[in-house]
Amino acid sequence: MKVLFTATVAQHINAFHIPYLKMFQENGYKTCVATNFKDFEKKLAYCNVQYDVPFERNPFKLNNLTAYSKIKKIIADNKFEIIHCHTPVGSVLTRLAARKYRKNGKCRVIYTAHGFHFYKGAPLINWLLYFPAEWICSFFTDVLITINKEDYEFAKKHLHAERTEYVPGVGIDLEKFSNKISDEEKQRIRAELDLMPEDKLILSVGELNRNKNHEIVIRALGKLHDQKLHYAIAGKGELKDYLQSLAKQRGVKLYLLGFRTDVKELYQSADMFVFPSKREGLSVALMEAIASKTPVLCSKIRGNTDLVTEENLFDLNNIRQLTDKISSCSPISATEENFANLKPFSLETVTAKMRAIYEI
């Protein structure tokens, strides 16, 4: 038996789907992954065969024509019982390439939408570009999995997969992030940033891009003029120089930490986690922060509203509201409630749901 996972980039598979490759291997499947391995040098865990396919995130890149031909040949040359595709471009090309074999009953095609690019308040171009592609490909989908409630309700009403399922995310290891780190570890993190005992560390995790919207946090902190507040961002991206310049202009103490493998220690060393994204499906970083029992503030958008109480939310781009909530530390009282509500999003719960969908 063979299963194929596809995604536009290898980092996506590595970050979210290793537990499911492991599940398939333990149930006797040969696990295959087709993705773009550019800038990803290590071998994926629990993967028997890796196919390097030149998917591009930009749907207009010519490499996607090559990627379509290659993924179609991979599917034709193998007898996959299950094909599970992810990410917008990778999933569209995979479902188009697999439609003949699905129609012949040779395989089941499953697609997880990690947050539709069209949503309430999305730019018109997103609706014009992504909705027609998803609508067409939904006819070639056996199971469409959505990871937030807004996408689930929309998909049930407007798309045409054989089945539409709501699965709360990709699963978060609650035990890993809730286990307390030592005081020495906290001191190591704070010493790295030259923080004094009375200083307050505000943390964000995410790429340095427009969607992650770190700019609003810098602007909010600039209005507070509190030199005891320090802002750290774990992530890389094209806005590094811009964010550094903005922080300097606003008198904000900013630390750009780059890619980190010690995010658990960062969460638990922070006094507050702020997640200001403009668009998310269901954020793993936000779930990890909640699991770490770090007080959180996040933008009032799809996905985030599934995870936290009202007092943890601020209106997107409302700098005054964010400033007030940071200064009052209002999210602290909801920390335990948010953690208790995270159980349906646990890796154990999500894995059980996925096992039922896979029928293994």
C-alpha positions in Angstrom: 0.0 0.0 0.0 1.2 3.5 -0.9 0.3 7.0 0.3 1.4 10.3 -1.3 1.6 13.6 0.5 2.0 16.7 -1.6 2.6 20.4 -0.8 4.2 23.4 -2.5 7.2 23.4 -0.2 9.0 20.7 1.9 9.0 23.0 5.0 5.2 22.6 5.2 5.4 18.8 5.3 8.2 18.9 7.8 6.4 21.3 10.1 2.9 19.8 10.1 2.6 16.3 8.7 5.4 14.1 10.1 3.1 12.5 12.7 0.8 11.4 9.9 3.6 9.9 7.8 4.6 8.0 10.9 1.0 6.8 11.3 0.9 5.4 7.8 4.3 3.7 8.1 3.1 2.0 11.3 0.1 0.7 9.4 2.1 -0.9 6.7 2.1 1.9 4.0 5.0 3.0 1.9 5.1 6.8 2.4 5.9 9.1 -0.5 6.2 12.9 -0.5 6.2 15.1 -3.6 7.2 18.7 -3.0 9.7 21.4 -3.8 12.8 20.6 -1.8 14.6 23.8 -2.6 16.3 25.3 0.6 15.4 22.1 2.4 18.5 19.9 2.8 17.6 17.2 5.2 15.6 14.0 4.6 12.0 14.0 5.8 11.3 11.7 8.7 9.1 8.7 8.1 9.3 9.2 4.3 10.3 6.3 2.1 10.4 8.1 -1.2 11.0 11.8 -1.8 10.0 13.3 -5.2 11.4 16.8 -5.9 8.7 18.6 -7.8 9.3 22.3 -8.7 6.0 23.7 -7.3 6.0 27.5 -6.9 3.9 29.5 -4.5 3.2 32.1 -7.2 0.6 30.4 -9.4 1.8 32.3 -12.5 5.3 30.9 -12.4 6.2 28.7 -15.4 7.8 26.1 -13.2 4.2 25.0 -12.2 3.7 23.7 -15.7 6.7 21.4 -15.2 5.5 20.5 -11.7 2.1 19.5 -13.1 3.7 17.2 -15.7 6.0 15.7 -13.1 3.3 15.1 -10.4 1.0 13.6 -13.1 3.7 11.1 -14.1 4.4 10.2 -10.4 0.7 9.4 -9.9 0.6 7.4 -13.2 3.7 5.3 -12.3 2.4 4.4 -8.8 -0.6 2.8 -7.3 -1.5 5.2 -4.5 -4.4 4.2 -2.3 -4.5 7.7 -0.8 -3.2 11.0 -2.0 -3.3 13.8 0.6 -2.5 17.3 -0.8 -1.9 20.6 1.0 -1.2 24.3 0.2 -3.0 26.2 -2.6 -0.8 25.6 -5.6 0.4 22.1 -4.7 -3.1 20.9 -4.0 -4.6 22.4 -7.2 -2.0 20.8 -9.5 -2.2 17.5 -7.6 -5.9 17.2 -7.8 -5.9 18.1 -11.5 -3.2 15.5 -12.2 -5.0 12.8 -10.1 -8.5 13.2 -11.5 -8.3 10.3 -14.0 -7.1 7.8 -11.4 -9.6 9.0 -8.8 -12.4 8.7 -11.4 -11.4 5.1 -12.1 -11.6 4.4 -8.3 -7.9 3.7 -8.0 -7.3 6.2 -5.2 -8.9 8.6 -2.8 -7.9 12.2 -3.0 -7.9 14.2 0.3 -7.2 17.9 0.5 -6.6 19.9 3.7 -7.3 23.6 3.3 -5.0 25.3 5.8 -7.0 28.5 5.5 -8.7 29.5 2.2 -7.1 32.6 0.6 -10.6 33.9 0.0 -12.4 34.8 3.3 -14.5 37.5 4.8 -12.7 40.8 4.1 -10.2 39.3 1.7 -9.0 41.4 -1.2 -11.1 41.0 -4.4 -8.1 39.6 -6.3 -8.0 36.7 -3.8 -11.6 35.8 -4.6 -11.0 36.2 -8.4 -7.9 34.0 -8.4 -8.3 31.4 -5.7 -12.1 30.8 -5.4 -12.6 29.6 -9.0 -9.6 27.2 -8.7 -10.9 25.7 -5.4 -14.5 25.5 -6.8 -13.3 23.5 -9.9 -10.9 21.3 -7.9 -13.6 20.5 -5.3 -15.2 18.3 -8.0 -12.0 16.2 -8.0 -11.8 15.8 -4.2 -13.1 12.9 -2.1 -12.5 14.6 1.3 -12.1 18.3 1.9 -10.7 19.0 5.3 -11.1 22.5 6.8 -9.3 23.6 10.0 -11.4 26.5 11.1 -15.2 26.9 11.5 -15.6 29.8 9.0 -14.0 27.8 6.2 -16.0 24.7 7.1 -19.3 26.5 6.8 -18.3 28.1 3.6 -17.0 24.8 2.0 -20.2 23.0 2.9 -22.3 25.6 1.2 -20.3 26.5 -1.8 -17.8 23.7 -2.7 -18.5 20.2 -4.1 -16.2 17.6 -2.5 -17.7 14.2 -1.8 -17.3 14.9 1.9 -16.4 18.0 3.9 -14.9 17.6 7.3 -13.9 19.9 10.1 -10.6 18.9 11.8 -9.3 21.4 14.4 -5.8 22.0 13.0 -2.9 19.7 12.6 -2.6 18.9 16.2 -0.6 20.4 19.1 1.5 18.5 21.5 -0.1 19.8 24.7 2.2 17.9 27.1 5.4 19.1 25.3 4.5 22.8 25.6 2.8 22.8 29.0 5.8 21.1 30.8 7.5 23.9 32.5 11.1 24.8 31.6 13.7 25.5 34.3 14.4 28.9 35.8 17.9 28.5 34.3 16.4 28.2 30.8 14.3 31.4 31.3 17.4 33.2 32.5 19.3 32.0 29.4 16.7 33.5 27.1 16.5 36.8 29.0 20.2 37.1 29.3 20.5 36.6 25.5 18.4 39.8 25.2 20.1 41.6 28.0 16.9 41.9 29.9 16.7 43.1 33.5 14.4 41.4 36.0 11.9 44.3 35.8 11.7 44.2 32.0 8.7 42.8 30.2 9.2 40.6 27.1 6.6 40.6 24.4 7.0 37.8 21.8 5.7 37.1 18.3 6.5 34.1 16.1 6.1 34.2 12.3 7.7 35.3 9.1 8.7 38.9 8.6 6.1 39.7 6.0 3.0 41.9 5.5 0.5 39.3 6.4 2.0 38.6 9.8 1.5 42.4 10.5 4.3 42.8 13.1 4.3 46.5 12.2 1.1 47.1 14.3 2.8 45.8 17.4 5.8 48.1 16.9 3.5 51.1 16.4 1.4 50.2 19.5 4.5 49.9 21.6 5.8 53.2 20.2 2.7 54.9 21.6 3.3 53.5 25.1 6.9 55.0 25.5 7.6 52.3 28.1 11.3 51.4 28.1 10.6 48.3 30.2 8.8 46.7 27.3 10.9 44.7 24.8 9.6 43.1 21.6 11.1 40.0 20.1 10.1 38.3 16.9 11.2 34.7 16.0 11.1 34.4 12.2 12.8 35.5 9.0 11.6 37.4 6.0 11.8 40.3 3.5 10.7 43.0 6.0 13.6 42.7 8.4 15.2 46.0 7.5 11.9 47.8 7.4 10.8 46.6 10.8 14.2 47.5 12.3 14.0 51.0 10.8 10.4 51.5 12.1 11.3 50.3 15.6 14.2 52.8 15.7 12.0 55.6 14.6 9.4 54.7 17.2 11.8 54.2 20.0 10.9 50.5 20.4 13.4 47.9 21.7 13.1 45.2 18.9 14.9 41.9 18.7 14.7 39.9 15.4 15.7 36.4 16.4 15.6 34.7 13.1 14.6 31.0 12.8 14.6 29.4 16.2 14.4 25.8 17.4 13.8 26.7 21.0 10.3 28.3 20.6 9.0 26.5 23.7 11.6 28.2 25.8 10.8 31.5 24.1 7.1 31.2 24.9 7.6 30.4 28.5 10.2 33.2 29.0 7.9 35.8 27.5 5.5 37.9 29.6 3.0 38.1 26.7 2.6 36.6 23.2 1.1 38.9 20.5 -0.1 37.4 17.2 -1.3 40.2 14.9 -1.8 38.4 11.6 -4.1 39.6 8.9 -4.9 36.1 7.6 -4.6 32.6 9.2 -6.1 29.2 8.9 -5.5 28.0 12.4 -2.1 29.2 13.8 0.2 26.6 15.3 2.3 29.3 16.9 -0.8 30.7 18.7 -1.8 27.2 19.9 1.8 26.6 21.1 1.7 29.9 23.1 -1.6 29.0 24.6 -0.3 25.5 25.5 2.7 27.1 27.1 0.2 29.1 29.3 1.7 32.4 28.1 -0.8 35.3 28.1 -1.9 36.0 24.5 -3.3 38.8 22.4 -4.3 38.2 18.8 -6.0 39.8 15.9 -9.8 39.2 15.6 -9.7 37.0 12.5 -10.8 33.6 11.3 -9.0 30.8 13.2 -7.9 33.0 16.1 -11.5 33.4 17.2 -11.8 29.6 17.4 -9.0 29.5 20.0 -9.3 32.4 22.5 -11.8 34.4 24.5 -13.0 37.8 23.4 -10.7 39.6 25.9 -7.7 38.2 24.1 -8.7 39.7 20.7 -8.1 43.1 19.2 -9.6 44.5 16.0 -7.2 44.2 13.0 -5.2 47.4 12.6 -6.8 49.0 15.7 -3.6 50.4 17.2 -5.3 52.1 20.1 -7.1 49.0 21.2 -3.9 46.9 21.0 -2.0 49.6 23.0 -4.7 49.6 25.7 -4.7 45.8 26.0 -0.9 45.5 26.1 -0.7 48.2 28.8 -3.5 46.6 30.9 -2.2 43.1 30.5 -5.9 42.1 30.0 -5.2 38.6 28.5 -3.8 37.2 31.7 -7.1 36.4 33.3 -8.1 34.2 30.3 -4.9 32.1 30.2 -6.2 29.0 32.0 -9.5 29.2 30.2 -7.8 29.2 26.8 -5.6 26.3 27.8 -8.6 24.3 28.9 -10.3 25.0 25.6 -7.3 23.7 23.7 -8.0 20.0 24.3 -10.0 19.5 21.0 -6.9 20.8 19.2 -4.5 18.4 20.7 -2.4 16.1 18.6 -4.1 13.0 20.2 -7.6 14.3 19.3 -6.6 15.4 15.8 -4.7 12.2 15.0 -7.8 10.1 16.0 -10.0 12.2 13.6 -7.4 11.9 10.8 -7.2 8.1 11.3 -10.9 7.8 10.9 -10.8 9.9 7.7 -7.9 7.8 6.3 -9.8 4.7 7.4 -6.7 3.0 8.7 
